[in-house]
Amino acid sequence: MKFELPKLPYSFDALEPHISQKTIEFHYGKHHQTYVNKLNDLIKGSAFEGATLEQIVQKSEGGIFNNAAQVWNHTFYFESFSPNGDEDRKPSGDLLKAIEQKYGSFEQFMDDFSHAATTLFGSGWAWLIKTKDGSLDIVQKSNAENPLQDGNTPLLTCDVWEHAYYLDYQNRRPDYINAFWKIVNWDIVEKRFKQ
């Protein structure tokens, strides 16, 4: 199976001013594409040739894992956004109830998630997950690490590798995280929660 760069569900400039067209061109068009290309090269003739991306993430190590997880993580990240974001928008239904039950309020959840994304040392990802027992949790994962490795269900992620925000925000990671909330597509996150 040859992996391909998934098509974005919006145009390169659709997330402006929160994430610029230039960042999408580099982050999606170059970084994400490079992970796809490297993964395809690495799995040729290996036990993972023909495996699904999820299987590779859950069972591989080293370079194959790093590239497969980054393909999965980036695809998941880019699919979490809507150009029709509304900064006052929040989830509804069962997801909102679960967030309020765990964190007390949606605003407290946002604060806790933002803190996890801001304080992650170095490169990596902040995740909202549904654990194996069905409860919510916020976890930090370094480099290419992914909640699938632990048997958990990812719901939302914020990429805090510098290439995700440096063109737009330089070293101001908290400003990038504030902008991130303005483009989250809560309909997508809710669908993931219900699966």
C-alpha positions as CSV (number, residue, x, y, z in Angstrom):
1,M,0.0,0.0,0.0
2,K,1.4,3.4,-1.0
3,F,0.3,6.3,1.3
4,E,-0.6,9.6,-0.2
5,L,-0.8,13.1,1.3
6,P,-4.5,13.5,2.1
7,K,-6.3,16.4,0.5
8,L,-7.1,19.3,2.9
9,P,-10.8,19.9,3.4
10,Y,-10.2,23.6,2.9
11,S,-8.0,25.9,0.8
12,F,-4.5,26.9,1.9
13,D,-5.6,30.4,2.9
14,A,-8.8,29.4,4.6
15,L,-7.5,29.5,8.2
16,E,-6.1,33.0,7.9
17,P,-5.5,35.1,10.0
18,H,-5.1,32.3,12.6
19,I,-2.8,30.1,10.5
20,S,-1.4,31.7,7.4
21,Q,-1.3,30.3,3.9
22,K,2.5,30.3,4.1
23,T,2.4,28.1,7.2
24,I,0.0,25.7,5.5
25,E,2.2,25.6,2.4
26,F,5.3,24.6,4.5
27,H,3.6,22.6,7.3
28,Y,1.2,20.6,5.1
29,G,2.8,20.9,1.7
30,K,6.4,20.2,2.7
31,H,6.6,18.7,6.2
32,H,3.6,16.5,6.0
33,Q,4.5,15.5,2.4
34,T,8.0,14.6,3.5
35,Y,6.7,12.2,6.2
36,V,4.5,10.5,3.6
37,N,7.4,10.1,1.2
38,K,9.8,8.8,3.8
39,L,7.2,6.3,5.2
40,N,6.6,4.9,1.7
41,D,10.3,4.5,1.2
42,L,10.8,2.8,4.6
43,I,8.0,0.3,4.4
44,K,9.0,-1.1,0.9
45,G,9.9,-4.7,1.4
46,S,9.2,-4.6,5.2
47,A,6.6,-6.4,7.3
48,F,4.6,-3.2,7.2
49,E,4.1,-3.1,3.4
50,G,0.4,-3.4,2.9
51,A,-0.5,-2.6,6.6
52,T,-2.8,0.3,7.5
53,L,-1.4,3.5,8.9
54,E,-3.0,2.7,12.3
55,Q,-1.4,-0.8,12.3
56,I,2.0,0.7,11.5
57,V,1.6,3.3,14.3
58,Q,0.6,0.7,16.8
59,K,3.2,-2.0,16.0
60,S,6.3,-0.3,14.5
61,E,9.4,1.3,16.0
62,G,12.2,3.7,15.0
63,G,12.1,5.5,11.7
64,I,9.0,3.7,10.4
65,F,7.1,4.6,13.6
66,N,8.3,8.2,13.6
67,N,7.2,8.8,10.0
68,A,3.9,6.8,10.2
69,A,2.9,8.5,13.4
70,Q,3.7,11.9,12.0
71,V,1.6,11.2,8.9
72,W,-1.2,10.1,11.1
73,N,-0.8,13.0,13.6
74,H,-0.7,15.6,10.9
75,T,-3.6,14.2,9.0
76,F,-5.7,14.2,12.2
77,Y,-4.5,17.7,13.1
78,F,-5.3,19.3,9.7
79,E,-8.7,17.6,9.6
80,S,-9.6,19.1,13.0
81,F,-10.0,22.7,11.6
82,S,-12.8,24.7,10.0
83,P,-12.4,28.0,8.2
84,N,-15.8,28.8,9.5
85,G,-14.6,28.9,13.1
86,D,-16.2,31.1,15.6
87,E,-14.2,32.0,18.7
88,D,-17.2,31.6,20.9
89,R,-18.1,28.3,19.4
90,K,-17.8,25.2,21.6
91,P,-18.9,21.6,21.5
92,S,-22.4,20.5,22.3
93,G,-24.3,17.3,23.3
94,D,-22.5,14.4,24.9
95,L,-19.0,15.7,24.3
96,L,-19.8,19.0,26.1
97,K,-21.4,17.1,29.0
98,A,-18.3,14.8,29.2
99,I,-15.9,17.9,29.2
100,E,-18.0,19.6,31.9
101,Q,-18.2,16.5,34.0
102,K,-14.4,16.0,33.9
103,Y,-13.2,19.6,34.0
104,G,-16.0,21.5,35.6
105,S,-16.5,23.8,32.6
106,F,-15.5,24.2,29.0
107,E,-13.4,27.2,29.9
108,Q,-11.4,25.2,32.4
109,F,-10.9,22.4,29.9
110,M,-9.5,25.0,27.4
111,D,-7.2,26.4,30.1
112,D,-6.0,22.9,31.0
113,F,-5.5,21.9,27.4
114,S,-3.7,25.2,26.6
115,H,-1.4,24.7,29.6
116,A,-0.5,21.2,28.4
117,A,0.3,22.5,24.9
118,T,2.2,25.5,26.2
119,T,4.3,23.6,28.8
120,L,5.3,20.6,26.6
121,F,9.1,20.7,26.5
122,G,10.5,20.6,23.0
123,S,8.5,19.2,20.1
124,G,5.3,17.2,20.3
125,W,1.6,17.2,20.7
126,A,-1.1,18.0,23.3
127,W,-4.1,15.6,23.0
128,L,-7.6,15.4,24.2
129,I,-8.3,11.6,24.4
130,K,-11.1,9.2,25.3
131,T,-9.5,6.6,27.5
132,K,-10.2,2.9,27.3
133,D,-12.7,3.3,30.2
134,G,-14.6,6.0,28.2
135,S,-13.4,9.0,30.3
136,L,-11.6,12.1,28.9
137,D,-8.0,13.0,29.6
138,I,-5.5,15.6,28.3
139,V,-2.0,14.1,27.6
140,Q,1.3,15.4,26.3
141,K,3.2,13.3,23.8
142,S,6.7,14.1,22.7
143,N,8.0,14.0,19.1
144,A,5.8,11.6,17.1
145,E,4.2,9.8,20.0
146,N,0.5,9.1,19.7
147,P,-2.4,8.0,22.0
148,L,-3.1,5.0,19.7
149,Q,0.0,3.4,21.2
150,D,-1.7,3.3,24.6
151,G,-5.0,2.0,23.2
152,N,-6.7,5.3,23.7
153,T,-8.9,7.3,21.2
154,P,-7.6,10.6,20.1
155,L,-10.3,13.4,19.9
156,L,-8.3,16.6,19.3
157,T,-4.6,17.5,19.0
158,C,-2.5,20.7,19.0
159,D,0.8,20.4,17.2
160,V,3.5,22.2,19.1
161,W,6.4,21.4,16.9
162,E,7.9,24.8,16.0
163,H,7.2,24.3,12.3
164,A,3.5,24.4,13.1
165,Y,3.6,28.0,14.2
166,Y,7.0,29.7,13.8
167,L,6.3,31.5,10.6
168,D,3.2,33.1,12.1
169,Y,4.1,33.4,15.8
170,Q,7.8,33.0,16.1
171,N,8.6,31.9,19.7
172,R,5.1,32.9,21.0
173,R,3.6,29.5,21.4
174,P,0.8,30.7,23.7
175,D,-0.4,33.1,20.9
176,Y,-0.5,30.2,18.5
177,I,-2.5,28.1,21.0
178,N,-5.0,31.0,21.5
179,A,-5.5,31.1,17.7
180,F,-5.9,27.3,17.5
181,W,-9.1,27.5,19.5
182,K,-10.6,29.9,16.9
183,I,-10.5,27.2,14.1
184,V,-11.3,24.0,15.9
185,N,-14.1,22.1,14.1
186,W,-16.1,20.8,17.1
187,D,-18.4,18.8,14.8
188,I,-15.4,16.6,13.8
189,V,-14.3,16.3,17.4
190,E,-17.8,15.3,18.5
191,K,-18.0,12.6,15.7
192,R,-14.7,11.2,17.0
193,F,-16.1,11.1,20.6
194,K,-19.2,9.2,19.5
195,Q,-17.3,6.5,17.6
